[in-house]
Protein backbone atom coordinates (compact mmCIF):
# COMPACT_ATOMS: atom_id res chain seq x y z
CA UNK A 1 0.00 0.00 0.00
CA UNK A 2 1.44 3.39 -0.93
CA UNK A 3 0.59 6.98 -0.18
CA UNK A 4 -1.07 8.99 -2.97
CA UNK A 5 0.89 12.19 -2.33
CA UNK A 6 4.52 13.32 -2.16
CA UNK A 7 6.29 13.72 1.19
CA UNK A 8 6.21 17.52 0.92
CA UNK A 9 2.39 17.26 1.02
CA UNK A 10 2.05 14.40 3.49
CA UNK A 11 4.39 15.62 6.22
CA UNK A 12 3.04 19.17 6.67
CA UNK A 13 -0.60 18.11 6.30
CA UNK A 14 -0.25 15.52 9.06
CA UNK A 15 1.87 17.88 11.19
CA UNK A 16 -0.67 20.72 10.99
CA UNK A 17 -3.57 18.38 11.77
CA UNK A 18 -1.66 16.78 14.67
CA UNK A 19 -0.69 20.12 16.24
CA UNK A 20 -4.28 21.33 15.85
CA UNK A 21 -5.55 18.13 17.47
CA UNK A 22 -3.26 18.63 20.45
CA UNK A 23 -4.47 22.20 20.88
CA UNK A 24 -8.12 21.24 20.38
CA UNK A 25 -7.94 18.42 22.93
CA UNK A 26 -6.20 20.65 25.50
CA UNK A 27 -8.01 23.97 25.03
CA UNK A 28 -10.96 23.23 22.70
CA UNK A 29 -9.55 25.87 20.35
CA UNK A 30 -7.51 25.67 17.15
CA UNK A 31 -5.23 28.71 17.01
CA UNK A 32 -5.35 31.10 14.07
CA UNK A 33 -1.57 31.39 14.35
CA UNK A 34 -1.47 27.77 13.16
CA UNK A 35 -4.18 27.70 10.49
CA UNK A 36 -3.44 31.04 8.78
CA UNK A 37 0.26 30.46 8.16
CA UNK A 38 -0.38 26.79 7.28
CA UNK A 39 -2.81 27.82 4.55
CA UNK A 40 -0.30 30.33 3.14
CA UNK A 41 2.58 27.82 3.28
CA UNK A 42 0.44 25.19 1.54
CA UNK A 43 -0.35 27.55 -1.32
CA UNK A 44 3.26 28.82 -1.49
CA UNK A 45 4.68 25.29 -1.64
CA UNK A 46 2.33 24.34 -4.45
CA UNK A 47 3.22 27.56 -6.25
CA UNK A 48 6.97 26.98 -5.82
CA UNK A 49 6.80 23.37 -6.97
CA UNK A 50 3.91 23.51 -9.45
CA UNK A 51 3.71 27.08 -10.65
CA UNK A 52 0.49 29.01 -10.96
CA UNK A 53 -1.46 25.81 -11.67
CA UNK A 54 -0.16 24.29 -8.45
CA UNK A 55 -1.14 27.37 -6.45
CA UNK A 56 -4.58 27.32 -8.05
CA UNK A 57 -5.01 23.67 -7.13
CA UNK A 58 -4.01 24.43 -3.52
CA UNK A 59 -6.47 27.33 -3.35
CA UNK A 60 -9.21 25.17 -4.82
CA UNK A 61 -8.46 22.46 -2.25
CA UNK A 62 -8.63 24.99 0.58
CA UNK A 63 -11.81 26.60 -0.75
CA UNK A 64 -13.68 23.33 -1.24
CA UNK A 65 -12.61 21.93 2.14
CA UNK A 66 -13.58 25.11 4.01
CA UNK A 67 -16.82 25.55 2.07
CA UNK A 68 -17.98 22.04 2.91
CA UNK A 69 -17.69 22.69 6.65
CA UNK A 70 -18.91 26.30 6.55
CA UNK A 71 -22.62 25.36 6.93
CA UNK A 72 -21.74 23.39 10.08
CA UNK A 73 -20.17 26.50 11.57
CA UNK A 74 -23.07 28.71 10.46
CA UNK A 75 -25.53 26.34 12.17
CA UNK A 76 -23.41 26.31 15.34
CA UNK A 77 -22.49 22.63 15.11
CA UNK A 78 -18.75 23.25 14.98
CA UNK A 79 -16.27 26.00 15.70
CA UNK A 80 -14.67 28.31 13.15
CA UNK A 81 -11.27 26.79 13.93
CA UNK A 82 -12.48 23.48 12.50
CA UNK A 83 -13.38 25.18 9.21
CA UNK A 84 -10.06 27.01 9.09
CA UNK A 85 -8.19 23.79 9.86
CA UNK A 86 -9.71 21.84 6.96
CA UNK A 87 -9.05 24.81 4.66
CA UNK A 88 -5.40 24.95 5.73
CA UNK A 89 -4.89 21.20 5.34
CA UNK A 90 -6.86 21.37 2.08
CA UNK A 91 -4.24 23.81 0.75
CA UNK A 92 -1.54 21.19 1.27
CA UNK A 93 -3.60 18.35 -0.16
CA UNK A 94 -5.03 20.29 -3.11
CA UNK A 95 -8.03 19.24 -5.12
CA UNK A 96 -9.44 16.51 -5.28
CA UNK A 97 -7.58 15.05 -2.27
CA UNK A 98 -9.01 17.77 -0.01
CA UNK A 99 -12.53 16.68 -0.89
CA UNK A 100 -11.70 13.10 0.11
CA UNK A 101 -10.12 14.40 3.34
CA UNK A 102 -13.28 16.31 4.32
CA UNK A 103 -15.57 13.38 3.55
CA UNK A 104 -13.40 11.01 5.59
CA UNK A 105 -13.15 13.60 8.40
CA UNK A 106 -16.94 13.86 8.54
CA UNK A 107 -17.20 10.08 8.68
CA UNK A 108 -14.63 9.95 11.49
CA UNK A 109 -16.52 12.75 13.24
CA UNK A 110 -19.70 10.68 13.06
CA UNK A 111 -17.94 7.75 14.71
CA UNK A 112 -16.48 10.02 17.40
CA UNK A 113 -19.90 11.58 18.02
CA UNK A 114 -21.42 8.12 18.40
CA UNK A 115 -18.73 7.05 20.88
CA UNK A 116 -19.12 10.29 22.84
CA UNK A 117 -22.93 9.97 22.93
CA UNK A 118 -22.63 6.42 24.27
CA UNK A 119 -19.99 7.52 26.80
CA UNK A 120 -22.23 10.34 28.08
CA UNK A 121 -25.39 8.25 28.05
CA UNK A 122 -27.25 10.40 25.51
CA UNK A 123 -27.31 8.06 22.52
CA UNK A 124 -31.10 7.85 22.22
CA UNK A 125 -31.43 11.63 22.63
CA UNK A 126 -28.70 12.14 20.01
CA UNK A 127 -30.36 9.81 17.51
CA UNK A 128 -33.73 11.50 18.06
CA UNK A 129 -32.13 14.92 17.62
CA UNK A 130 -30.36 13.81 14.43
CA UNK A 131 -33.60 12.42 13.01
CA UNK A 132 -35.49 15.63 13.84
CA UNK A 133 -32.68 17.70 12.37
CA UNK A 134 -32.70 15.62 9.17
CA UNK A 135 -36.47 15.97 8.86
CA UNK A 136 -36.21 19.72 9.50
CA UNK A 137 -33.51 20.10 6.83
CA UNK A 138 -35.49 18.10 4.27
CA UNK A 139 -38.75 20.04 4.75
CA UNK A 140 -37.48 23.62 4.96
CA UNK A 141 -39.77 25.88 2.98
CA UNK A 142 -40.21 29.59 3.38
CA UNK A 143 -40.49 30.55 7.02
CA UNK A 144 -39.70 27.46 9.03
CA UNK A 145 -38.93 27.34 12.72
CA UNK A 146 -35.30 27.08 13.85
CA UNK A 147 -33.67 23.65 13.83
CA UNK A 148 -34.47 21.29 16.68
CA UNK A 149 -32.26 21.21 19.73
CA UNK A 150 -29.59 18.53 19.65
CA UNK A 151 -28.00 16.69 22.60
CA UNK A 152 -25.19 19.24 22.87
CA UNK A 153 -22.50 16.55 22.75
CA UNK A 154 -19.28 18.17 21.60
CA UNK A 155 -15.81 16.80 21.01
CA UNK A 156 -12.53 18.07 19.54
CA UNK A 157 -13.27 17.77 15.80
CA UNK A 158 -9.57 18.24 14.96
CA UNK A 159 -9.14 14.57 15.90
CA UNK A 160 -11.60 13.66 13.14
CA UNK A 161 -9.70 15.93 10.73
CA UNK A 162 -6.40 14.24 11.61
CA UNK A 163 -8.03 10.87 10.94
CA UNK A 164 -9.45 12.18 7.65
CA UNK A 165 -6.06 13.53 6.56
CA UNK A 166 -4.26 10.26 7.29
CA UNK A 167 -6.94 8.09 5.67
CA UNK A 168 -7.24 10.33 2.60
CA UNK A 169 -3.56 9.84 1.81
CA UNK A 170 -4.21 6.18 1.02
CA UNK A 171 -7.49 6.59 -0.85
CA UNK A 172 -7.54 7.70 -4.47
CA UNK A 173 -10.13 10.41 -5.06
N, C-alpha and C positions, 0 to 999 in steps of 0.2 A: 504494500500500500504506500503510495507516495502523496506528498502534499502538492496541491494544485497552484502554488504560488511561490515566487522566489523568496529567498531568505530575507531580503531587504523589505519585503511586505509582511512576511510571517512574524519576524521578531518584534518589530515595533507595534504591530496590531495586537499581539498577545501581551506585550509589555504594558501598553496603554490600558487595555482591558483589565489586566491583573492589578495594576496600581489603582485604578478606579474602583475595583472590587474591594481592595483593602480599605480604601477610604470610605466607601459606601457601607461596608460592614461595621467599621469603627464609628463613623459619625453620621451615617445616613445622608451624606452629601457627597457629590462628585465635584471636585473643585474645577472652576473655570480655568485656573492656571494650568490645569492638565489638558482639558479638552480643547481649548482655543489654540494653544501652540501645537498640539498633536494634529489638529485639522490642517493647520498651515504647513507643518512639516510633511504630512502625507501628500498634500498637493505639490509642494516644492520638490519632493523626491520623485514623484511621477513626472514632473516637468523636466527635472534634470536628466532623468534616465529615459524619458519617452517623448520629450518635446511637448509642444502645445496639445497634441492629441492625448498624451499621457496625463497632462494636467486636467484636460477636459473630462477624461474618464474618471479621475479622482474626484473632481467636483460633482460629476453625475452620481458617483457612488455615495458621496456624502449627502447630497440633496435627496436622493431616493431613500436612503436609510433614515435620515432625520424626518422626512415627510411621512414615512410610514408610521412613526411613533408620535408624531405631532398631535393627532386626534386624541391619543391616550392622555397626553399632557393637558390638552384643552378641556377634556372631560374630568380632569382631576384624578385620573387613575394612576398616574406616574409623575415623577418629578422632571423638571426641565433638564436636570443633569443627565438623566437617562437618555433623553433625546439628543443632547449635545454629545454624549459618549458614542452613540451609534453613528452619528454624523462624522465624528473624528475618526473612528475606526473604519467607517465606510470610505473615507478619503484614502486610507492605506490600501484597503481591499479593492477599491474601484468597482465599476459596474461590469458584470452582473454579480460578482462575488458578494458585494454588499447586500444585495437583495436576499441572497441565500442566508447570509449571516443574520439578517433581521428576522427572517422566517424561522430559522432555527433558534434564535434567541427568544422569540415569542413562544415557541413550543417548550423550551426549557423553562421559561417563566410560568407557563401553565402547570408544568410538573412541580415546580417550586411552590406555586400557590396552593396546589392540592396538598402537598406535604405540610405546608404551614397551616392550612385549614384543619387538617386532621390533628396536627400537633396542638392546636388551640381549641379543638373541640367545636368548631363552627362549620363543619363540612356540609351538613344539611342546609344551614342558613346560606352558605356560600353558593351551593348549587341552586337553591331557590332564587337567590339574588341574580345569579348569572342567567337563569331562565327568564326571569322578569326583564332583565336588561336586554336580552336578545329579542324578546317579544316587543319591548318598547322601541328598539332600534329598527325592527322590521315594519312597524306600523306607524312610524312618524309621518304625520301629514299636517300641514298647516301649524296651528297652535296646539301643540301637545304639551302635557305636563312634563316637568323635569324627569330625568331618569330615576328609576327606583333606587333606594338606598341599598348599598352592598354591605357585606359583612365587615368591611374596614380592615381586613387582613392585609398587611403590608410587609414587604420583605425587600432586601437590597437587590434591585433588579440588575445591577452591574454583574452579579454572579451569573445571571441568565445570559447576559451579553458575552461574558468571558466564555461560557459554554458554547454559545452560538458562533463566536469567532473561531474557537478551536475546531468545532465540528465542521464549519463551512470550509475550512482549509482542505478537507478530505473529500468534499462532495463537489462534483462538477455541476455548475449552474446550467 
